[in-house]
């Protein structure tokens, strides 16, 4: 599904549906393309989203919840609107509604605690936060960032894979599954206007603003402000149709990427090998786990307590299960230990299945992963039979897979200190050099030189000497 159905669009972006029937709709916009790897990067406390206002009252909370419920009832009619049995069926089937409802209640508790200074509000917030976090991550697969202001009538897809952290989300917005918004704090957090429809597998990052009545089609990567009433698609994103404001093409030049200008159809292919295909040494179990844990502790958003860091780091849980399974395969090969090895392998498979179901992170036990791995968020992370160097960072909805199932030589070879942004895909026997950066949404089908930034679909070299130390 790349565009909203007529019933959905009539509620979320009526101007765009009126323009959809005009001749010339869908014509590509001209102009240079550009992009940035900021989506999926680590958090920066200097760009914290808007904090809850003390004026958020209980009446506003109830009004917002009613508006959310009406959106779900309108998008999925199962009976007469407002009828109690129909409303109950909608509530039972809509995990996104419960995630937003829990967030709004916690938002109200924090606002009241800051306004009155009463201890009971802060205690209620602390008691409800673990339960809300468990349901959001393990059940609904939806993560909402640090207190963005969310307008009424928000619809989140129940299929999950949603990670959002903007400054503000307007009224009557629709967010489909596998969407990443604003999880890159180096360049700020975006702001979403009213009546915005965001398609599946879309990435929105940077400090721009998405105007009102905008449609972001599926698999779009947006890193700059979008005027109101536009239809946007592509990687990097381009305006395919202007809405009521036909000057949007002139103001943006047709390109919605951000960062470095990139010449279209120009591919820089290295003549020399980009990285030696040397087998990584198998790291020691405890040494690798310590290095992994230090990566999570080094994040600015990490809790002060080591225990809370270990409990809340979903990627660390998946890495621990992988390393335990890898250690069993490599160190318990003696014939005398076969019964013990079989029992421990069964336990690890159960843990790997539980982690995959709860967090959506799958790491093949045959992959060779160096120490210091950091997985930024849950959801859609697949690490197949590949080689991954030390001190690498992987973010949500990233796929590292072999071209042929079962072929050990058809998987990618990733160097050391490589940063891979959200929704990136690296597939086949390609080599990614050390200190390379793969931007959000990139599709890597060819080798990547060391120290370079690649972006786009298919990925192209955009910067030859790029320092990714701030991202790692």
Secondary structure, DSSP 8 states (H G I E B T S, - for coil): --S--HHHHHHH-HHHHHHHTSTTTT----S-EEE-S-TT----GGG------TT--HHHHHHHHHHHHHHHHHHS--SSTT-HHHHHHHHHH-HHHHHHHHHHHHHHHHHHHHHH--HHHHHHHHHHHHHHHHIIIIII-EEE-S--EE-SS-EE-TT--EEE--SEE-SS-EE-SS-EES---TT---EE-SS-EE-TT-EE-SS-EE-TT-EE-TT-EE-S-B-TT-EEETTTTEEEE--S-TTHHHHHTTB---SEEE-TT-----SS-SS---------HHHHHHHHHHHHHTSTTS-SSHHHHHHH-HHHHHHHHHHHHHHHHHH--SGGGHHHHHHHHHHHHHHHHHHHHHH-EEE-TT-EE-SS-EE-S-SSEEE-S-EE-SS-EE-TT-EEE-SSTT-TTSS-EE-SS-EE-TT-EEESS-EE-TT-EE-TT-EE-S-B-TT-EEETTTTEEEESS---TTT-
